[in-house]
Amino acid sequence: MNDVTALEFDKILGQLSSFALSAGAREKIAQLSPSLSLSEAASRQLETADGVRLMRSLGSPPLAEMSPVAGCMEQAVLGAMLSPDELWQMGQFLATCGRMKRYLQRGEDAFIGVAAIGRNLSPLPEVTEEIQTAVSGGQIDDRASAALRDIRRQRLILTDRVKDRLNSLLRGNPQYFSDSFVVTRHGRLTLPVKKEYRARVPGAAVDTSGTGGTVFVEPAAVRALQEDLYQLTLDEENEIRRILYALTSLLAARDREIRLNREAMETLDFLFAKAKLALAMNGSRPELTLERRLVIVNGRHPLLDARAAVPLNISIEPPLRAVLITGPNTGGKTVVLKTAGLLSLMAQCGLHVPADEGSVFSLQNRICCDIGDGQSISENLSTFSAHMTNVIRILRQISDGSLVLLDELGSGTDPAEGMGLAVSILEELRGIGCMLLGTTHYPEIKTYAENTPGFANASMAFDKESLMPLYTLHMGVAGESNALYIAQRLGMPDYMLRRARAAARERTPGKTSYGEGDFAGQNALAAEAAPQVSAGAPLVKPEADELTKPRSRKFGVGDSVWVYPQKEIGLVYEMANAKGLVGVQIKGRKTLISHKRLKPHVAAAEMYPEDYDFAIVFDSVENRKKRREMDKGKVGVEIDTNL
């Protein structure tokens, strides 16, 4: 799945195409792509804005189907004869060009810039009048020429004379005929004579009925009149052909003007399709900039029901470059990514976006995303493999002018390794300097965003009363999955919740499963006190003391530990405080680090003898000297705790 498809931009193009009437406009839409030029993108936006102004001021533009025009003109230039229906379509097209020119002239009077396209239209009123006079409803009208009008008048008179003579024969000998009316066969007026009376009616047999019981006879009495009528029919056909060739020649002689008309009308069709989409989405013209800014004010995903969608408000402006979103599943995190990416694509393509005025979009040289699990049986790709394949592709393609959208960063594998990969990927993206929107559940990533310049946390709001997501983005606040809270509200027993909390605290990098030994205390308690429960009955568990020793207490002074996500080795100089922060010395620098970011490396007991003086390791020479002076009772000595 490519980035455009993942962001569903193809569906936006499908909606846009539905508003176009011409094949040329639909072809322009199919080739529409984001502009990398600020002036070009701004010009596209202005065209759309002018189209919206025209439609709001003057109503719907006079557009018509233009598909037959190119084919008709190609035939005309080659010397072929256009049919009455084709000429009628060409007349309709030229008439529409005239109406559009007048429509745009009114737009120019209102100082709407794009209306100047109307100056390129040549409606050819004399040609239009000739066609509309000669052709009506796909047929050649009597007004096409005096000769045609005269021929048709003579035909009517002669046809009436023939019918009068034949009707007289019908009335004189009704027993000879199977019907009491004149029948036309093969273009000739005939009488339906019964087979047994054929000899009684002199004349030429023109046709026979299916059963053979009736012979259609042209009586000798009207033969001469019929020949005259046939000649008039030939004269009419010849005159019609002459008129059709003459009208076709008129069009061929104005091929250049008509071609320019078609191109201008297709351009206007494309422009007004963008305007119709903007009005349908209640969109607005965004501000475009080369600065690394992304501001969406009350934005809505264009494929969601606008009445139900919760508006999105997000702002990424220097020095901020990246926002990592956390929160519950189905809380709308992925929709935020898709909305930001899709609206950015639309803005660079010159389309108005479903957001309020004040929205700002930076021109992105690439918009890359990893959204969805991407599993593929045919390509033997797991969710994790699909994510990694996408991420590696993205890292190869992007620069500091790109927008990257990463959904569930580091998911689909061992949590510790996934977290490590996520941090490594974020560090790489930070070095590249691209704009980033990502989602995650890892608490370590929240800490990373909080402590890394250019990064910020954001969260999706959650109603703890109704247990429903609110789909509202809160900038600057890390979110929670609320899994334990939801489980508690849904009735999970307290002892299971305590077990879950303990497991969450005990989770260490690289540990993905727990055996019976990990929860010996809980399992023993459960075996001793858990009541027998019948199906459907509420679960009850008695209270118990703290079941596990907090992990923060497992780090003693002198222990060597791994520090994540940097993967550096440090020494513990101070045990965890009430907030779970452990004092760690890394490369001679002392700092407080959350115990969740630490993993045991080598215990102090394995490196130092009993009663070892750790001041030798953690204190400077100057501080150790001062301590000895204090031990001797000297006053006024101050220890520098930063050494």
C-alpha positions in Angstrom: 0.0 0.0 0.0 1.6 3.3 -1.0 1.3 6.5 1.0 -1.4 8.1 -1.2 -3.6 5.0 -0.8 -3.0 4.7 2.9 -4.1 8.3 3.4 -7.1 7.7 1.1 -6.2 10.6 -1.2 -7.4 8.5 -4.1 -10.9 8.7 -2.7 -10.7 12.5 -2.6 -9.7 12.4 -6.2 -12.7 10.2 -6.9 -15.0 12.7 -5.2 -13.4 15.5 -7.2 -13.8 13.6 -10.5 -17.5 13.1 -9.8 -18.0 16.8 -10.1 -16.3 17.0 -13.5 -18.3 16.8 -16.8 -15.6 16.4 -19.4 -13.1 13.7 -20.0 -10.3 16.3 -20.2 -11.1 17.6 -16.7 -11.2 14.1 -15.3 -7.8 13.4 -16.9 -6.4 16.5 -15.2 -7.8 15.3 -11.9 -6.3 11.8 -12.3 -2.9 13.5 -12.8 -3.3 15.9 -9.9 -0.3 15.8 -7.5 1.1 18.0 -4.7 3.0 21.0 -5.9 6.5 21.6 -4.6 6.5 25.3 -5.7 5.0 27.8 -3.3 3.9 30.1 -6.1 2.2 27.3 -8.0 0.5 25.8 -5.0 -0.7 29.3 -4.0 -2.0 29.9 -7.6 -3.9 26.7 -7.5 -5.5 27.7 -4.2 -6.5 31.1 -5.6 -8.1 29.4 -8.6 -10.2 27.3 -6.3 -11.1 30.3 -4.1 -12.2 32.3 -7.2 -14.3 29.4 -8.4 -16.0 29.3 -5.0 -16.6 33.1 -5.2 -18.1 32.8 -8.7 -20.5 30.1 -7.7 -21.6 31.9 -4.5 -22.1 35.1 -6.4 -23.5 33.9 -9.8 -24.8 30.4 -9.1 -23.8 27.2 -11.0 -21.7 27.7 -14.0 -23.1 26.9 -17.5 -21.2 23.7 -18.3 -22.2 20.9 -20.6 -21.0 17.5 -21.8 -17.9 18.0 -24.0 -16.9 14.4 -24.8 -18.1 14.3 -28.5 -16.4 17.6 -29.4 -12.9 16.3 -30.1 -14.1 13.4 -32.2 -16.5 15.5 -34.2 -13.9 18.1 -35.0 -11.4 15.4 -36.0 -13.9 14.0 -38.6 -14.8 17.5 -39.8 -11.1 18.4 -40.4 -10.6 15.1 -42.4 -13.5 16.0 -44.7 -16.1 13.6 -43.3 -19.8 14.5 -43.1 -21.2 15.0 -39.6 -24.6 13.6 -38.8 -27.5 15.8 -37.7 -27.1 14.5 -34.1 -23.4 15.4 -34.1 -24.0 18.8 -35.5 -26.7 19.4 -32.9 -24.1 18.4 -30.2 -21.6 20.9 -31.6 -24.2 23.6 -31.7 -25.0 22.9 -28.0 -21.3 23.2 -27.2 -20.9 26.5 -29.0 -24.0 27.8 -27.3 -22.7 26.8 -23.9 -19.4 28.6 -24.7 -21.4 31.7 -25.3 -23.3 31.4 -22.0 -20.0 30.7 -20.2 -18.4 33.8 -21.7 -21.3 36.0 -20.5 -21.2 34.3 -17.0 -17.5 35.1 -16.7 -17.9 38.6 -17.9 -20.2 39.2 -14.9 -17.4 37.7 -12.8 -14.9 40.1 -14.2 -17.2 42.9 -13.3 -17.0 41.6 -9.7 -13.2 41.6 -9.9 -12.8 37.9 -9.7 -9.5 37.1 -11.3 -10.1 33.7 -12.7 -13.0 35.1 -14.7 -10.5 36.4 -17.2 -10.4 32.9 -18.7 -13.6 33.9 -20.5 -11.6 36.1 -22.8 -10.2 33.0 -24.4 -13.6 31.8 -25.4 -14.9 32.3 -29.0 -18.5 31.3 -29.1 -18.8 31.8 -32.9 -22.3 33.1 -32.9 -22.7 33.0 -36.7 -21.8 29.3 -36.8 -24.0 28.6 -33.8 -26.9 30.3 -35.4 -26.5 28.4 -38.7 -26.4 25.0 -36.9 -29.3 25.9 -34.6 -31.4 27.1 -37.6 -30.7 24.0 -39.7 -30.8 21.3 -37.0 -33.5 20.7 -34.4 -33.6 17.8 -32.0 -31.1 15.8 -34.1 -33.1 16.3 -37.4 -32.6 18.7 -40.3 -35.3 21.4 -40.1 -37.3 22.7 -43.0 -35.6 26.1 -42.4 -32.2 24.7 -43.4 -32.7 25.9 -47.0 -35.4 27.2 -49.3 -34.9 24.2 -51.7 -35.4 21.7 -48.9 -38.5 23.5 -47.8 -39.9 23.4 -51.3 -39.1 19.7 -51.9 -40.8 18.7 -48.7 -43.9 20.8 -49.6 -44.1 19.1 -53.0 -43.7 15.6 -51.4 -46.5 16.2 -49.0 -48.9 17.3 -51.8 -48.0 14.4 -54.0 -48.2 11.9 -51.1 -51.7 13.1 -50.3 -52.7 12.6 -54.0 -51.4 9.1 -54.1 -53.2 8.2 -50.8 -56.5 9.7 -52.1 -56.3 7.5 -55.2 -55.6 4.4 -53.2 -58.3 5.1 -50.6 -60.8 5.4 -53.5 -59.8 1.9 -54.7 -60.2 0.6 -51.2 -63.7 1.9 -50.9 -64.7 0.7 -54.4 -64.0 -3.0 -53.8 -63.5 -3.6 -50.1 -63.9 -7.4 -50.5 -60.6 -7.5 -52.4 -58.6 -6.3 -49.5 -57.5 -7.8 -46.1 -57.4 -4.3 -44.4 -59.1 -1.0 -45.0 -56.0 1.2 -45.1 -53.0 2.0 -47.2 -49.8 0.2 -46.3 -46.2 1.4 -46.9 -43.9 -1.4 -48.1 -40.2 -0.8 -49.1 -40.9 3.0 -49.4 -43.9 2.5 -51.7 -47.6 3.1 -50.9 -49.5 -0.2 -51.5 -52.8 -1.9 -51.0 -53.2 -5.2 -49.0 -54.9 -7.5 -51.6 -56.2 -10.9 -50.6 -54.4 -13.6 -52.5 -57.5 -14.9 -54.2 -58.3 -11.5 -55.6 -54.8 -10.7 -56.8 -55.8 -10.9 -60.5 -58.6 -8.4 -60.0 -56.2 -5.6 -59.0 -53.7 -4.7 -61.7 -50.3 -3.5 -60.6 -46.9 -4.5 -59.3 -46.5 -6.9 -56.3 -44.2 -5.1 -53.9 -44.3 -7.6 -51.0 -46.1 -10.6 -49.5 -47.3 -11.2 -45.9 -45.7 -13.8 -43.7 -48.6 -16.2 -44.1 -48.8 -15.6 -47.9 -52.4 -14.8 -47.6 -51.9 -11.1 -48.5 -50.1 -9.5 -51.4 -49.1 -5.8 -51.2 -49.7 -4.3 -54.6 -48.8 -1.0 -56.0 -51.8 -0.3 -58.4 -51.0 0.7 -61.9 -53.2 3.8 -61.5 -50.7 5.4 -59.1 -47.5 4.1 -60.6 -46.6 7.4 -62.3 -47.3 9.4 -59.2 -45.2 7.0 -57.1 -42.3 7.5 -59.5 -42.6 11.3 -59.0 -42.8 10.8 -55.3 -39.6 8.6 -55.3 -37.7 11.3 -57.2 -38.7 13.9 -54.7 -37.4 11.6 -51.9 -34.1 11.4 -53.7 -34.0 15.2 -54.1 -34.7 15.6 -50.4 -31.8 13.3 -49.4 -29.4 15.0 -51.7 -30.3 18.4 -50.3 -29.9 17.2 -46.8 -26.4 15.8 -47.6 -25.5 19.2 -49.1 -26.6 21.0 -46.0 -24.8 18.6 -43.7 -21.5 19.0 -45.7 -21.9 22.8 -45.7 -22.4 22.9 -41.9 -19.5 20.5 -41.4 -17.3 22.7 -43.5 -18.2 25.7 -41.4 -17.0 23.9 -38.3 -13.8 22.6 -40.0 -12.9 26.2 -41.0 -13.0 27.3 -37.3 -11.1 24.3 -36.0 -8.5 26.4 -34.1 -11.1 28.5 -32.3 -13.2 25.5 -31.4 -10.1 23.6 -30.1 -9.2 26.6 -27.9 -12.8 26.7 -26.7 -12.7 23.1 -25.7 -9.4 23.5 -23.8 -10.7 26.6 -22.0 -14.0 24.8 -21.1 -12.1 21.8 -19.8 -9.9 24.1 -17.7 -13.0 25.7 -16.3 -14.7 22.3 -15.7 -11.6 21.3 -13.7 -11.6 24.6 -11.8 -15.3 24.4 -11.0 -15.0 20.8 -9.9 -12.5 22.0 -7.2 -14.9 24.7 -6.2 -17.9 22.3 -6.0 -15.8 19.9 -3.8 -14.8 22.9 -1.6 -18.5 23.9 -1.2 -19.6 20.3 -0.5 -16.9 19.9 2.2 -17.5 23.4 3.6 -13.8 23.9 3.1 -11.6 26.9 3.4 -8.5 28.2 1.7 -5.5 27.3 3.8 -2.3 29.4 4.2 0.7 27.8 2.5 4.3 28.4 3.7 7.9 27.3 3.3 8.3 27.5 7.1 8.1 24.2 9.0 4.6 24.8 10.3 1.5 22.7 10.5 -1.6 24.3 12.1 -5.0 22.8 11.7 -7.9 24.7 13.2 -11.1 22.7 13.7 -10.1 20.3 10.9 -12.3 17.3 9.9 -11.4 14.2 8.0 -13.1 14.7 4.6 -14.3 11.1 4.4 -16.1 11.2 7.8 -19.6 12.5 8.5 -19.0 16.2 9.1 -22.0 16.2 11.5 -20.5 13.5 13.8 -16.7 14.2 13.4 -15.0 15.9 16.3 -12.9 18.8 15.1 -9.1 18.4 15.2 -6.9 21.2 16.5 -3.1 20.7 16.3 -0.2 23.1 16.0 3.4 22.2 15.2 5.6 25.3 14.9 9.3 25.9 15.5 11.1 24.8 17.5 8.6 22.0 17.8 9.0 19.4 15.0 7.4 16.2 16.3 4.3 15.3 18.2 3.8 11.8 19.7 0.2 10.9 20.5 -0.9 8.5 23.2 -4.2 7.4 24.5 -6.7 4.5 24.4 -7.3 2.2 21.4 -10.2 3.4 19.1 -9.6 6.9 20.6 -8.9 8.5 17.2 -5.1 8.6 17.2 -4.9 7.1 13.7 -7.6 9.5 12.4 -5.4 12.4 13.6 -2.5 11.1 11.5 -4.6 10.5 8.5 -6.3 13.9 8.8 -3.0 15.8 9.0 -1.5 13.9 6.1 -4.6 14.0 3.9 -5.2 17.7 4.4 -1.6 18.5 3.7 -1.9 16.6 0.4 -5.1 18.5 -0.5 -3.6 21.9 0.4 -0.6 21.3 -1.9 -2.8 20.2 -4.7 -4.8 23.4 -4.6 -7.9 22.0 -2.9 -9.6 23.7 -0.1 -9.5 21.8 3.2 -12.3 21.0 5.6 -10.9 23.2 8.4 -11.4 26.8 9.6 -9.5 29.8 8.4 -6.2 30.2 10.1 -5.0 26.7 9.1 -1.4 26.6 7.9 0.4 24.0 5.9 4.0 23.8 5.1 5.0 22.5 1.7 6.3 19.0 2.1 8.7 17.5 -0.4 7.3 14.1 0.7 4.5 12.9 2.9 5.3 9.3 4.0 3.3 7.2 6.4 3.2 3.8 8.1 -0.4 3.3 8.9 -2.2 0.0 9.3 -0.8 -3.5 10.1 0.3 -4.2 6.5 0.1 -8.0 6.9 0.4 -9.9 3.6 0.1 -13.7 3.3 1.2 -13.6 -0.3 4.4 -11.7 0.6 4.9 -13.5 3.9 4.9 -10.3 5.8 3.9 -10.2 9.5 2.7 -7.0 11.1 6.1 -6.2 12.5 7.9 -7.0 9.2 5.4 -4.8 7.3 6.0 -1.9 9.8 9.8 -2.3 9.5 9.7 -2.5 5.7 7.7 0.7 5.6 9.9 2.5 8.1 13.2 1.6 6.3 11.6 2.8 3.0 10.6 6.0 4.7 14.1 6.6 6.2 15.6 6.2 2.7 13.3 8.7 1.1 12.8 11.6 3.4 14.7 14.8 4.2 14.3 17.8 6.5 11.5 19.0 4.2 9.3 15.9 4.7 6.3 15.0 6.8 6.4 11.5 8.4 3.3 9.8 9.9 4.0 6.7 12.1 1.2 4.7 13.6 1.9 2.4 16.7 5.6 2.9 16.5 7.6 -0.2 17.6 4.5 -2.4 17.8 4.1 -6.0 16.8 7.1 -7.4 18.5 8.8 -7.9 21.9 7.9 -4.8 24.0 11.4 -4.1 25.2 12.9 -4.5 21.7 10.0 -2.6 20.1 10.6 0.3 22.5 14.3 0.3 21.7 13.6 0.3 18.0 11.1 3.1 18.4 13.6 5.3 20.2 16.3 4.5 17.6 13.9 5.4 14.8 12.9 8.6 16.6 16.5 9.6 17.1 17.2 9.0 13.4 14.2 11.1 12.4 15.3 13.8 14.8 18.7 13.9 13.2 17.1 14.2 9.7 15.0 17.1 11.0 11.7 16.1 9.3 8.3 17.0 10.7 6.8 14.0 12.6 3.4 12.8 13.9 3.4 9.5 15.6 1.3 7.3 17.9 2.5 4.9 20.6 1.6 3.1 23.8 5.1 2.9 25.2 5.5 4.9 28.4 9.2 5.2 27.7 8.4 7.0 24.4 6.3 9.5 26.4 9.4 10.2 28.6 11.5 10.5 25.5 9.2 13.1 24.0 9.1 15.0 27.2 12.9 15.2 27.5 13.9 15.7 23.9 14.1 19.1 22.3 11.7 19.6 19.4 9.4 16.8 20.6 6.1 17.1 22.4 3.5 14.7 23.8 -0.2 14.8 23.0 -3.1 12.6 24.0 -6.6 11.7 23.0 -9.3 12.6 25.6 -11.2 9.8 27.3 -14.4 9.9 29.4 -13.8 7.8 32.5 -17.5 7.9 33.4 -18.9 6.5 30.1 -15.7 4.6 29.2 -15.9 6.2 25.8 -13.2 8.0 23.8 -13.9 11.7 23.2 -11.7 11.9 20.0 -10.3 15.3 21.2 -6.5 15.9 20.9 -4.8 17.6 23.9 -1.4 19.0 23.0 1.4 18.9 25.5 -0.2 16.1 27.7 0.9 12.5 27.6 -2.1 10.1 27.5 -2.8 6.7 29.1 -4.2 3.6 27.7 -6.6 3.4 30.7 -6.6 -0.4 30.2 -6.6 -1.2 34.0 -9.2 1.5 34.7 -11.5 0.2 32.0 -11.0 -3.4 33.3 -11.9 -2.3 36.8 -15.0 -0.5 35.7 -16.1 -3.5 33.7 -15.9 -5.7 36.8 -12.4 -7.4 36.8 -11.6 -8.6 40.4 -9.2 -6.5 42.5 -6.7 -9.3 43.0 -6.4 -9.6 39.2 -5.9 -5.9 38.9 -3.2 -5.9 41.6 -1.5 -8.8 39.7 -1.7 -6.7 36.5 -0.2 -3.7 38.2 2.5 -5.8 39.6 3.3 -7.3 36.2 3.4 -3.8 34.7 5.9 -2.7 37.3 7.9 -5.8 37.0 8.2 -5.5 33.2 11.9 -5.3 32.2 13.5 -4.8 28.8 13.6 -8.1 27.0 11.0 -9.8 29.2 7.9 -10.7 27.3 6.2 -13.5 29.4 5.9 -14.6 33.0 6.0 -18.0 34.6 4.5 -19.3 37.8 7.6 -18.2 39.8 7.0 -14.6 38.9 3.6 -14.6 40.7 4.2 -17.2 43.4 2.7 -15.0 46.0 -0.4 -14.2 44.0 -0.9 -17.8 42.9 -0.6 -19.1 46.5 -3.1 -16.5 47.7 -5.5 -17.3 44.9 -5.3 -21.0 45.7 -5.9 -20.4 49.3 -8.7 -17.8 49.2 -10.3 -17.7 45.7 -14.0 -18.8 46.1 -15.7 -21.2 43.7 -17.7 -19.2 41.2 -20.6 -20.4 39.1 -21.1 -19.1 35.5 -22.4 -15.6 35.5 -21.7 -14.9 39.2 -19.6 -11.9 40.1 -16.0 -12.6 40.9 -14.9 -11.7 44.5 -11.3 -11.7 45.9 -10.4 -10.8 49.4 -7.9 -8.0 50.1 -4.2 -8.9 50.5 -1.0 -7.1 51.4 1.4 -5.8 48.8 2.1 -8.8 46.6 5.5 -7.9 45.1 8.5 -5.9 46.0 8.7 -2.7 43.9 11.2 -3.0 41.2 12.7 0.4 42.1 14.0 -1.2 45.4 16.1 -3.8 43.5 18.8 -1.3 42.5 21.3 -0.9 45.3 24.2 1.5 45.7 27.2 0.3 43.6 25.1 -1.7 41.1 26.0 -1.5 37.5 22.9 -0.9 35.3 21.9 -0.4 31.7 20.2 3.0 31.0 17.6 3.1 28.3 17.0 4.3 25.7 20.6 5.5 25.4 21.9 2.0 26.2 24.7 3.4 28.4 26.2 1.8 31.5 26.0 3.7 34.8 26.6 3.1 38.5 23.9 3.5 41.2 25.0 6.1 43.7 21.6 6.6 45.5 18.7 4.2 45.9 15.2 5.1 44.6 13.3 7.9 46.2 9.6 8.0 46.8 9.0 8.9 43.1 10.9 5.9 41.9 13.9 8.0 40.7 17.3 6.3 41.1 20.6 8.2 41.4 22.9 7.0 38.6 26.3 8.2 37.7 27.0 8.0 33.9 30.5 8.9 32.6 31.2 10.9 35.8 27.9 12.8 35.7 25.2 12.2 38.3 21.5 12.3 37.5 18.2 11.0 38.7 16.6 8.4 36.3 13.2 6.6 36.5 13.7 3.0 37.6 11.6 2.0 34.6 14.5 3.0 32.3 17.0 0.8 34.2 18.0 -2.8 33.7 20.5 -4.7 36.0 23.9 -5.3 34.5 26.3 -6.4 37.3 25.4 -6.4 41.0 27.7 -4.4 43.4 28.3 -7.6 45.4 30.0 -9.2 42.3 32.3 -6.3 41.8 33.3 -5.0 45.3 34.2 -6.6 48.6 31.9 -6.2 51.7 32.0 -2.8 53.4 33.6 -1.2 50.4 33.8 2.6 50.6 31.8 3.8 47.6 32.9 7.4 48.3 36.1 6.3 46.4 33.9 5.8 43.3 31.3 8.5 43.7 33.1 11.4 45.5 35.8 13.6 44.1 39.2 13.8 45.7 38.3 17.3 47.0 35.1 16.0 48.6 36.8 13.0 50.2 39.4 15.4 51.7 36.6 17.6 53.1 34.9 14.6 54.6 38.0 13.6 56.5 38.3 17.2 57.9 34.7 17.0 59.0 35.3 13.7 60.7 38.1 15.4 62.7 35.6 18.1 63.9 36.5 20.9 61.6 33.6 23.4 61.1 32.8 25.6 58.1 33.5 22.8 55.6 31.0 22.4 52.7 30.6 19.3 50.6 29.9 20.0 46.9 27.1 17.4 46.1 27.5 18.0 42.3 31.0 16.4 42.3 
